[in-house]
Amino acid sequence: MSEPIQLAAQRAPLPDQRTAAPTSSPASGATAPASAAAAGTAAGTTAGKKPGKARDAFFDNAKYLAIVLVAMGHSWEPLRGDSRAASALYMTVYSFHMPAFIVISGYFSRSFDASPGRLKRLITGVAVPYVVFEVAYTFFKRTAGGDPDYPISLLDPWYLTWFLIALFVWRLSTPFWKVVRWPLPLSLAIAVLASVSPDIGDDLDLQRVLQFLPFFVLGLCLKPEHFQLVRRKEARLLAVPVFAGALLFAYWAAPRMNAAWFYRRDSAQELAAPGWSGAVMTLAMFGCSVVLAACFFAWVPGRRLWFTALGAGTLYGYLLHGFIAKGSRFWDWYDADWVHTPGGEVVATLFAASLITVLCTPPVQRAFRFVMEPKMEWAFKKDAGEVARRR
């Protein structure tokens, strides 16, 4: 996927998992990406978290590592034409980084009940950043991208903002998935139908919303013990040959397969493939993505590390790094010959990882919190019950 995320899940901790904290908002992510999450508001609280509800280091680590993979994937995209190895890494990472982020987003959305408080947080932490960054990206494309007539359209997400609109739709649908009998098979059926429906169009990036939906629903269905299962020593050891096999297959498939399948933004017919292949690819890629995401989770450390705190800022990194990721193309950074050498590929990878790391740090979060997590008390009616309790 050319765009990731975090990007992520509910700000309020789950009632049955007090040690697992949500993220600061995709994604990631991602393309992610991201989110995962998603992923900023997509996944949790920020500096204002309540005492006694500690964040879970495992999920913060997972979100940070997923968003780093999102940024690295973006740095590899222009290199794929010159390097089969870069193409193989790109395809392997794109097969699981956003699905992993979206699974986390779904997992931390389990407590979403459409109550006034949660709806307010959904608006301030997802809808508002979507509007702000969609407009900001549009003006960036007009100026740096040399396209002065590019229109502002809140119905046609550009680049990374697709994850925010997808998260908004997914989370609103959470009560539905919590009451149906077979949520995961139903979501897969919807994804399959989307993959063979070329008339869906680009509004709200609905193809991505529907084709990535099963990963969000999967997250809703998971329980803490499922993550504990993939974190066992046996799972960590098994993940090594699985990932090695995935890389070998990707190396073989790189010149033979259209990587756009991983973006999930087009139907099979739009990818010049027969309609029936959409169903086959949707189910096959879902299985591969789940397996590789499980391997990824198996390798995620469960203890606090130097980057654990950055997991709360993945949505910040996801959205902000998009300006550099796209700017690198607008400003012809990849036109230099040395970038397309093995050494140049390493430099591009390290630069992407370093950039996303800086953009997830607390100073950046504080600087952009007014946009990413505005309080906006003025925009909402006061809860009569809450006012009465304060008296």
Secondary structure, 3 states (H helix, E strand, C coil): CCCCCEECCCCCCCCCCCCCCCCCCCEECCCCCECCEECHHHCCCCCCCCCCCCCCHHHHHHHHHHHHHHHHHHHHHHHCCCCHHHHHHHHHHHCCHHHHHHHHHHHCCCCCCCCHHHHHHHHHHHHHHHHHHHHHHHHHHHHCCCCCCCCCCCCCCCHHHHHHHHHHHHHHCHHHHHHCCCHHHHHHHHHHHHHCCCCCCCHHHHHHHHHCHHHHHHHHHCCHHHHHHHCCHHHHHHHHHHHHHHHHHHHHHCCCCCHHHHHCCCCCHHHCCCHHHHHHHHHHHHHHHHHHHHHHHHHCCCCCCCCHHHHHHHHHHHHHHHHHHHHHHHCCHHHCHHHHCHHHHHHHHHHHHHHHHHHCCHHHHHHHHHHHCCCCHHHCCCCHHHHHHHC
